[in-house]
């Protein structure tokens, strides 16, 4: 195998695919590798850890067809530091040579036949607007659990919702729900639970426009964006029942400008550490944010103008989770709806009925 390619295009392809390579020390060596497959002028770059696979195709100056596998991280690191311009890649005598200008690197080739086949969902694809889908993932994936001991919470529910699609994620402390106007069919199924990790990687692949496609079979989902594809196994555990958590209407609603609230939360997080909550003292015309250290000797106080409908109250939240919710909503102002300090609050963007972020409060000691 031998080909020439522009450094930037090759670095981008390897960098994208290598995010699916295994990082476990006890994994099969090929699972930590990147597969380079050249046919004519088309180079396909693939990585997989068996659960997640990312593949990207680019045009190159092909000299001789072939297949090679080498360590994904090492190849990515080598290509990144090369000077801009043409790069020549060749496989010879179980070694891969990367040449650029007067620079030359040699990497050990792995056994290509050890690289596992990449399975893809065989169902008919559904087209999705890439920009809308990227925004939905930005808003929802943040609420998926990262604890593999709770597999049912590590996924994002993608379900048919009327003529659109609903995305839902929860880690049991918070819940994010997004209604998309497009994507009303998921292959032959009306729902799937897709790993949050896979969707986080997919969000990196989605550009500002164009179309993406989604195919879902019994145990796998495949997404395509331009010349790249991502395939992932589905979460087999049942997604928790969440609908009863969302009250149709809450009696108290405070509206605050979104950016000032975010900045205030970031300031409060300097002291609100070690699971100490940020305290929101919601008055008729202002919201007072208070963060104290666990010993009570230090505190940070901020105050914002607000508009309140309902009763004044004091409520505490995990500052990171609250900031996540405020950051996720769209629009210039955010609303926080509550019933009392011990029940879930709902955060929305003012004027946006397609997204909500539900957050459990934390008990305040004083």
C-alpha positions in Angstrom: 0.0 0.0 0.0 1.2 3.5 -0.9 -0.4 6.9 -1.3 0.1 10.6 -1.1 -2.2 12.9 0.8 -2.4 16.5 2.1 -1.4 16.5 5.8 -4.4 18.4 7.1 -7.0 16.2 5.4 -5.3 13.0 6.6 -4.8 14.4 10.2 -8.4 15.3 10.4 -9.6 11.8 9.2 -7.3 9.9 11.6 -8.1 12.2 14.5 -11.8 11.8 13.9 -11.7 8.0 13.6 -9.2 7.4 16.4 -11.8 8.6 19.0 -13.4 5.2 18.6 -10.2 3.3 19.2 -10.0 1.3 22.4 -7.9 2.8 25.2 -8.0 -0.3 27.5 -4.7 -1.9 28.1 -6.1 -5.4 28.0 -7.9 -4.9 24.7 -6.9 -6.8 21.5 -4.1 -4.7 20.0 -6.1 -4.2 16.8 -8.8 -2.5 18.7 -6.4 0.3 19.6 -5.4 0.5 16.0 -6.5 2.5 12.9 -7.3 0.6 9.7 -6.1 2.3 6.4 -7.8 0.8 3.4 -6.8 2.1 0.0 -8.7 1.4 -3.2 -7.7 3.5 -6.2 -7.9 7.1 -5.0 -10.2 6.5 -2.1 -8.8 6.0 1.4 -11.0 4.7 4.2 -9.9 5.3 7.8 -11.6 3.2 10.4 -11.3 2.6 14.2 -13.5 0.5 16.5 -13.6 -0.8 20.0 -16.3 -3.3 19.0 -19.1 -1.2 20.5 -18.4 2.1 18.6 -16.9 2.4 15.2 -16.0 5.6 13.2 -15.1 5.5 9.5 -14.1 8.4 7.3 -13.2 8.4 3.6 -11.0 10.9 1.9 -9.5 11.3 -1.6 -5.8 10.7 -2.0 -3.2 10.1 -4.7 -3.2 6.4 -4.7 -0.1 4.6 -5.9 -0.7 1.0 -4.8 -3.8 -0.5 -3.2 -3.7 -2.3 0.1 -4.6 -2.4 3.8 -2.6 -1.5 6.9 -3.3 -1.2 10.6 -1.2 0.6 13.1 -1.7 2.2 16.6 -4.3 5.0 16.2 -3.1 7.4 18.8 0.6 7.1 17.7 -0.3 7.7 14.1 -2.5 10.7 15.0 0.3 12.2 17.1 2.9 11.7 14.4 0.8 13.3 11.7 -0.2 16.3 13.8 3.4 17.4 14.2 4.3 17.2 10.5 4.7 20.4 8.5 1.9 21.4 6.2 1.9 19.9 2.7 2.0 16.5 1.1 2.5 13.4 3.1 3.5 10.0 1.7 2.3 6.8 3.5 3.6 3.4 2.6 3.5 -0.2 4.1 6.5 -2.3 3.6 8.0 -5.2 5.6 5.5 -5.0 8.5 6.2 -1.3 9.0 4.4 1.9 8.1 6.5 4.8 6.9 5.2 8.4 7.0 7.3 10.9 5.0 6.8 14.7 4.8 9.6 16.9 3.4 12.7 15.9 5.3 10.8 14.3 8.1 10.3 10.5 8.3 8.6 8.3 10.9 8.3 4.5 11.0 5.5 2.8 12.9 5.0 -0.8 13.6 2.2 -2.4 11.6 -0.4 -4.5 13.4 -1.9 -7.7 12.0 -4.5 -6.4 9.6 -6.6 -9.6 9.8 -7.0 -9.1 13.6 -9.0 -5.9 12.9 -12.7 -6.8 13.5 -15.3 -6.3 10.8 -17.5 -3.2 11.4 -21.2 -4.0 11.6 -23.7 -1.4 10.5 -27.4 -1.1 10.9 -29.2 -2.5 7.8 -32.4 -0.6 8.0 -33.5 2.1 5.5 -32.0 5.5 6.5 -33.9 8.5 7.8 -32.7 12.0 6.8 -32.1 14.6 9.5 -31.1 18.3 9.2 -27.6 18.3 10.6 -27.7 21.7 12.3 -31.0 20.9 14.1 -29.7 17.4 15.1 -26.4 18.9 16.4 -28.3 21.4 18.6 -30.6 18.7 20.0 -27.5 16.6 20.9 -25.9 19.6 22.5 -28.9 20.1 24.7 -29.6 16.5 25.6 -26.4 14.4 25.8 -25.1 16.4 28.8 -27.8 14.8 31.0 -26.8 11.1 30.2 -25.1 9.2 32.9 -21.4 8.3 32.5 -21.5 5.6 35.2 -21.4 2.2 33.4 -22.8 0.6 36.5 -26.2 2.1 35.5 -26.3 1.1 31.8 -30.0 2.1 31.4 -29.0 5.7 32.2 -26.0 6.0 29.9 -28.1 6.2 26.7 -30.3 8.7 25.0 -33.8 7.7 24.2 -34.7 8.6 20.6 -38.4 8.1 20.0 -41.0 9.0 17.4 -43.1 11.9 18.6 -45.9 12.8 16.3 -44.4 14.0 13.0 -41.0 14.6 14.7 -38.6 12.9 17.1 -38.1 13.2 20.9 -34.6 12.9 22.5 -34.5 12.2 26.3 -31.6 11.6 28.7 -31.3 11.4 32.5 -28.7 10.5 35.1 -31.4 10.4 37.8 -30.4 13.8 39.1 -31.5 15.7 36.0 -33.5 15.1 32.9 -33.3 16.7 29.4 -36.1 16.4 26.9 -35.9 17.8 23.3 -38.6 17.7 20.6 -37.2 17.8 17.1 -39.5 18.8 14.3 -37.9 16.4 11.8 -36.9 12.7 11.8 -40.3 11.2 12.4 -39.2 7.6 11.7 -36.3 5.6 13.0 -36.0 2.9 10.4 -38.6 0.2 11.1 -38.7 1.1 14.8 -40.4 3.8 16.8 -37.6 4.1 19.4 -34.0 3.3 20.2 -31.7 4.0 23.2 -28.3 5.1 21.8 -25.2 5.4 24.0 -24.5 9.0 25.1 -20.8 8.5 24.4 -21.6 7.7 20.7 -23.8 10.7 20.4 -21.2 12.9 21.9 -18.7 11.8 19.3 -21.4 12.2 16.6 -21.9 15.8 17.6 -18.3 16.5 16.7 -19.0 15.2 13.2 -22.1 17.3 12.5 -21.4 20.5 10.7 -23.5 23.7 10.6 -25.6 22.6 7.7 -26.5 19.9 5.3 -28.1 16.5 6.0 -27.3 13.6 8.3 -28.9 10.2 8.1 -29.8 7.6 10.7 -30.4 3.9 10.3 -31.6 1.7 13.3 -31.8 -2.1 13.4 -32.5 -4.4 16.3 -29.2 -3.8 18.1 -27.3 -1.2 16.2 -27.5 2.4 14.9 -25.6 3.9 12.1 -25.2 7.7 11.4 -23.8 9.2 8.2 -22.5 12.7 7.8 -20.9 13.5 4.5 -18.0 11.1 3.9 -18.0 10.0 7.6 -20.1 7.4 9.4 -20.5 6.3 13.0 -21.9 3.0 14.0 -22.8 2.0 17.6 -24.4 -0.9 19.5 -27.6 0.1 21.2 -28.2 0.1 25.0 -30.2 -3.0 25.7 -31.4 -2.0 29.2 -34.9 -0.5 29.4 -34.9 3.3 29.5 -36.6 4.5 32.8 -40.1 5.8 32.8 -39.8 9.6 33.1 -43.0 11.1 31.9 -44.5 11.3 35.4 -41.6 13.5 36.6 -42.7 16.3 34.3 -45.6 18.3 35.9 -47.9 19.9 33.3 -47.7 23.2 35.3 -45.7 24.5 38.2 -46.9 27.5 40.4 -43.7 29.5 40.7 -41.8 30.9 37.8 -38.8 33.2 37.8 -37.4 34.6 34.6 -33.7 35.8 34.5 -31.5 36.9 31.6 -29.5 33.8 30.6 -26.0 35.1 30.1 -25.8 37.1 33.4 -27.2 34.0 35.2 -24.5 31.8 33.7 -21.7 34.3 34.6 -23.1 34.5 38.2 -23.1 30.7 38.5 -19.5 30.5 37.2 -18.5 33.0 39.8 -20.3 31.1 42.6 -18.7 27.8 41.6 -15.4 29.1 42.8 -16.6 28.4 46.3 -19.5 25.9 45.7 -17.4 22.8 45.7 -17.4 19.4 47.4 -21.0 18.9 46.5 -22.1 22.1 48.3 -25.2 23.6 46.6 -25.6 27.1 45.3 -28.5 28.8 47.1 -31.1 30.7 45.1 -33.0 33.2 47.1 -35.9 34.0 44.7 -37.6 37.3 45.5 -40.2 39.4 43.8 -37.7 41.4 41.7 -34.3 39.8 42.2 -32.6 36.4 42.5 -29.8 36.3 45.0 -27.2 33.5 44.5 -25.2 32.4 47.5 -22.3 29.9 47.6 -20.6 29.0 50.9 -17.7 26.7 51.7 -18.5 23.6 53.8 -17.2 25.2 57.0 -19.4 28.3 56.4 -16.5 30.7 56.8 -16.3 31.9 53.2 -19.1 32.8 50.8 -19.8 34.3 47.4 -22.9 36.4 46.8 -24.4 37.6 43.5 -27.7 39.3 42.7 -29.6 39.5 39.4 -32.7 41.3 38.3 -35.6 38.9 37.7 -39.4 38.6 37.2 -41.4 36.3 39.5 -44.8 34.8 39.1 -45.9 33.0 42.2 -44.4 32.8 45.7 -40.9 33.8 46.9 -38.8 30.9 48.0 -35.3 29.6 48.7 -33.9 26.6 46.9 -30.6 24.9 46.4 -29.0 23.2 43.4 -25.8 21.5 42.4 -24.1 24.5 40.7 -22.6 22.5 37.9 -25.9 20.8 37.0 -27.7 24.1 37.2 -25.2 25.9 35.0 -25.4 23.0 32.5 -29.2 23.5 32.3 -29.0 27.3 31.8 -26.3 26.8 29.2 -28.4 24.3 27.3 -31.5 26.4 26.9 -31.9 28.8 23.9 -32.9 32.4 23.9 -31.9 35.5 25.8 -33.7 34.6 29.0 -34.2 31.4 31.0 -37.1 30.5 33.3 -36.9 28.3 36.4 -40.2 26.8 37.4 -40.7 25.2 40.9 -43.4 24.0 43.3 -41.3 23.8 46.5 -37.7 23.5 47.5 -37.7 19.7 47.7 -39.3 18.9 44.3 -37.9 19.0 40.8 -37.5 22.3 39.0 -37.9 22.8 35.3 -35.6 25.1 33.3 -36.6 26.4 29.9 -35.6 29.0 27.4 -38.3 31.8 27.3 -40.3 31.3 24.2 -39.0 27.8 23.5 -41.5 25.0 24.1 -39.3 22.3 22.5 -36.7 21.8 25.2 -36.8 21.4 29.0 -34.2 20.6 31.6 -35.5 19.1 34.9 -33.2 19.3 37.9 -33.5 17.8 41.4 -32.8 20.3 44.2 -30.3 19.8 47.0 -31.2 20.3 50.7 -29.9 23.4 52.3 -28.3 23.1 55.7 -29.2 26.6 56.7 
